[in-house]
């Protein structure tokens, strides 16, 4: 799934990227940077914030954005 598809899924739910970020307590700019870096990647993010953003975004859009992300032990810890 690419960035435009993620944006479209959020819009279907009545959310913009900015609204999603603010609702979850993230900076909208950080969300944009994390999406630029990690959407379409094959490895998991190293940082806590990036991991949390990608996990929350995956749950919100209903699709695992990075293979293995939602099965990782840290995905269930928060």
Buried (B, 14 or more C-beta within 10 A) or exposed (E): BEEEEBBEBBEEEEBEBBEBBBEEEBBBEEBBBBBEEBBEEEEBBEEEBBBBBBBBBBBBBEEBBBEEBBEEEEBEEE
